[in-house]
Amino acid sequence: MKRILCVGSVTTDIIVTPADSIPDPGTLRSVDSVATHVGGCAANAAIDLAKLGVPVILSCKVGNDSFGDFVIETAKDNGVDIRGVIQDKSVSTTVSIVCVSSSGERSFMYNPGSTSAFVKEDIPDRLVDESDIVFVAGAMLLNSFDGKPCAEFMKEAQIKGKYTVMDTAWDFEDIWLPKVVDVLPYLDLFMPSVEEAAKLTGETDPNKIADRLFDIGAKNVIVKLGKDGALVCPAGRERAVLPTYKSIKPVDTTGAGDAFCAGFIAGLAQGWDYIRSGRFANAVGTHCVMEIGASTGIKSIAETLRFMETHSI
């Protein structure tokens, strides 16, 4: 099986459930649950891949603080190779307050911290050399890495024969396309969510989004459609909308997009084509939303395949 290098964003997620609104100033409201989990696109995907059974290395930056210790120990305990995790005493670990509504949807309060301080030089060359697939996760939150540094990194990875993949996160700076346009020509696969892709392209229809992304340099595109599954667009081949498991009521959608990415990459790691990988990715994403936390519900490849055999789309 191919080895994955996950590069990019990491947070400690403090998840509050339910959080349908913020209390008025000076008032207090009880909630059912407050839990602490590792989050961030790269960390989520790395933990998901490890739980699926795919060999994975995590490259990110955390602070020399209790949140950073928590990230490192949690990733290690879940089987992630943490040689690429840098603990930097000059920054604090990125933290997200995740407010989960009664419907399972979530909103975030975000302290950028260590993720914004992550730079290209933080990624050891040897970890790229050891990997087959390089996945940059959480683009547009990586303030010191987004743009030309990321493009240079992915170009170098492609020269070394690595398969390059990227997904995106919500750009709280509202800059969008300029943060990723330089790297698109050096990606073998680009996997944004439909909401983020709409911001990148100015289009709202998923097929028009894909057309625009191809026009500006993407080679292969997947547009994640949330509860509607995913639009898979291999270059030069027929596109397909892959629906997901709508019979499963979501408990918490935190990390669902990252779980989809992990599932898709797990398929690629086994030599599956895009359609088979996409169907598997939908099942992995479904497992994510069945539990609170970005990676709590993720099962092994074998268990996920059994779920696919016993549950209809």
NORSULRA-V264694 format. One record per backbone hydrogen bond with DSSP energy under -1.0 kcal/mol. NH is the residue of the N-H (numbers start at 1). CO is the residue of the C=O. If there is no record, write none. Layout:
[[NH:CO] [NH:CO]]
This chain:
[[2:269] [4:55] [5:133] [6:57] [7:135] [8:59] [9:137] [11:39] [12:94] [13:37] [14:96] [15:35] [16:98] [17:33] [19:100] [27:24] [33:17] [35:15] [37:13] [39:11] [42:9] [43:9] [44:40] [45:41] [46:42] [47:43] [48:44] [49:45] [50:46] [51:47] [52:48] [53:49] [54:49] [57:4] [58:81] [59:6] [60:84] [62:86] [65:63] [69:65] [70:66] [71:67] [72:68] [73:69] [74:70] [75:71] [76:72] [77:73] [78:74] [79:76] [80:75] [81:56] [85:82] [86:60] [88:62] [91:88] [95:111] [96:12] [97:109] [98:14] [99:107] [100:16] [101:105] [104:101] [107:99] [109:97] [111:95] [114:92] [115:112] [122:119] [123:120] [127:124] [128:124] [129:125] [130:126] [131:128] [132:3] [133:3] [134:163] [135:5] [136:165] [137:7] [139:167] [141:138] [143:141] [145:142] [146:142] [147:179] [150:145] [151:147] [152:148] [153:149] [154:150] [155:151] [156:152] [157:153] [158:154] [159:155] [160:156] [161:158] [162:157] [163:132] [165:134] [166:189] [167:136] [169:139] [172:170] [174:171] [179:176] [180:177] [181:177] [184:180] [186:183] [187:184] [188:164] [189:164] [190:220] [191:166] [194:224] [197:193] [198:194] [199:195] [200:196] [201:197] [202:198] [209:205] [210:206] [211:207] [212:208] [213:209] [214:210] [215:211] [216:212] [217:214] [218:213] [221:233] [222:190] [223:231] [224:192] [225:229] [228:225] [229:226] [230:242] [231:223] [232:240] [233:221] [237:234] [240:232] [242:230] [246:244] [248:245] [251:289] [252:289] [253:104] [256:253] [259:255] [260:256] [261:257] [262:258] [263:259] [264:260] [265:261] [266:262] [267:263] [268:264] [269:265] [270:267] [271:268] [272:267] [277:273] [278:274] [279:275] [280:276] [281:277] [282:278] [283:279] [284:280] [285:281] [286:282] [287:283] [288:284] [289:285] [291:288] [298:295] [301:52] [304:300] [305:301] [306:302] [307:303] [308:304] [309:305] [310:306] [311:307]]
